[in-house]
């Protein structure tokens, strides 16, 4: 999968209207922003990965938390694993 194909797949998800798309830190990445988290998605060569970060510190903390989400070959299975992990991350914050 290419970066453009990954972006297109995310834009087709039913809840895509709840997400803000932004450019990433490099030409082979982009970010998805929700009300509570930021997801940095990288797609290069045959690699697809995602890092999740909280947008606000938890109560009593002065830092934001982050977590590696699934990564692997740039294919639809890895993309599905990332989407499922993102949904779980969002639901755990609710």
C-alpha positions in Angstrom: 0.0 0.0 0.0 1.1 3.5 -0.6 0.6 6.5 1.7 -2.1 7.8 -0.5 -3.9 4.5 -0.4 -3.7 4.4 3.4 -5.0 8.0 3.6 -7.9 7.1 1.3 -8.7 4.0 3.4 -8.9 6.2 6.6 -11.1 8.8 4.8 -13.6 6.0 3.9 -14.2 4.9 7.5 -17.6 5.7 8.8 -16.2 7.9 11.6 -13.7 9.7 9.5 -15.8 12.9 9.9 -14.8 12.9 13.6 -11.1 13.0 12.7 -9.0 15.9 11.6 -6.3 15.0 9.0 -3.0 16.8 9.1 0.4 16.5 7.4 3.0 14.4 9.3 6.6 15.3 10.2 7.9 13.7 7.1 6.6 13.1 3.5 5.8 9.5 4.2 3.5 10.2 7.2 0.3 11.9 8.3 -1.6 12.5 11.5 -5.1 11.9 12.6 -6.5 14.0 15.4 -9.4 13.1 17.6 -10.7 15.1 20.6 -8.4 13.1 22.9 -5.6 11.6 20.9 -3.2 12.1 18.0 -2.2 9.2 15.7 1.0 9.5 13.7 0.8 7.1 10.8 3.9 6.2 8.7 3.8 4.3 5.4 7.1 3.9 3.5 8.5 1.2 1.3 6.9 -2.0 2.7 6.3 -0.6 6.3 3.1 0.7 7.9 3.0 1.8 11.5 1.2 4.0 14.0 2.1 5.8 17.2 -0.7 7.1 19.5 -0.3 10.1 21.8 -2.7 11.7 24.3 -3.5 15.3 23.5 -3.9 16.2 27.1 -2.1 15.1 30.3 -4.0 12.8 32.7 -5.2 14.3 35.9 -2.2 14.9 38.2 0.3 14.5 35.4 2.2 17.1 33.5 3.1 15.0 30.5 1.1 13.3 27.8 1.2 9.6 27.3 2.0 7.7 24.1 2.0 4.2 22.8 3.1 2.2 19.9 0.2 0.7 18.0 0.6 -2.2 15.5 3.1 -2.1 12.7 4.3 -4.4 10.0 4.1 -4.8 6.2 2.2 -2.1 4.3 -0.9 -4.2 3.7 -4.5 -4.4 4.5 -4.0 -6.7 7.5 -1.7 -4.2 9.2 -4.1 -1.4 8.4 -7.0 -3.3 9.9 -4.9 -4.0 13.1 -4.0 -0.3 13.4 -7.7 0.7 12.9 -8.8 -1.8 15.6 -6.1 -0.6 18.0 -7.1 3.1 17.4 -10.8 2.2 18.2 -9.7 0.5 21.3 -7.6 3.4 22.3 -10.5 5.8 21.8 -12.9 3.6 23.7 -10.5 3.2 26.7 -10.4 7.0 26.9 -14.2 7.4 27.0 
